[in-house]
């Protein structure tokens, strides 16, 4: 079992029965996060679900636009993602390289995403282009068939909001999003079984 103690320099950010999240202040009001949790979904299904950008657009209300720019091989894709922000804030967009692979020798799935430049994307002055984003997640199956996950991420959406407001929004959004993720992933699994 993955078991993360509080990393040095990180504060406890959020904790419940399924998720434990730590954060560390970086530049300005931007944080790095390390999250550990268990989700009631099968890891192989979660892997497929997470990579299916076409399906992702059907359930994530935060997606304004999500497109494949290029597929290098079975493990590497380049994607464009525009995230809706509430008025009066401007939407944020990301161009990132995603590496996704199952390592049979370790019975572990890994997904890594990082912002890159790509000739398939042109700047849009109606959106804030994010230039600092990196996410790594590693997960494996528990004895009960669920997903045990560790994720590290850093995202600078270039917001100038008070840190207390950003913290409140993130702390409120994290459990809601994780719950929705599990529900939608299980629906995805059921749909795949029927096809």
C-alpha positions, 0 to 999 in steps of 0.5 A: 500500500502507498503510504505517504507521511507528511512530506517535508515543507508541505502542510496538510491541506485536505483529509477525509476517509478516502483522500489525503492531500498536502501542499507547499507554497511555491511562487506567489500564491501558487502551490504544489500538491501531493495527494494520496487516496483510494477510489472505488474504481478498477485501476485499468478502467480508470486508466482508460477513462482518464485517457479518453478525452472524447468521453471526458468532454461529456461529463466534466462541466469545467471543459470549454474545449479539449482536443487531441493535437497529435498522437505520437504513439500508444503512450504519448499524446499532445492535447489542448485543454481549455478550462472554464472559469467563472465570470468575471475570470477568463478561461485558461488553456493548456497545451500539454504532453501526456505520457500514459503507460502500464508497467506490468513488472510493477503492476502499476499505471503511470500518467504524466502531463506537462505543459509544452509548446506545440505547432498545432496550437495558436495563442488565443487572446481571449484565454489565459495561456498556462505555461506552468503545469505538471502532473504525475500520478501512479496507481495500482490495484488494491486487494479489493479491486479498487484504485490506490493513487498517489499524485503530485501536481503543480499548476500556475493558472496565473490568478491574482486572487487572495490565497484564502480564496484560492484555498477555499475554492480548491478545498471545496472543489477537490472532494466534489471532483473526486466523487464525480470522477469515481461516479463517472468512471464507474458509469464508463466501465458499465458502458464498456461492458455493454459494448 
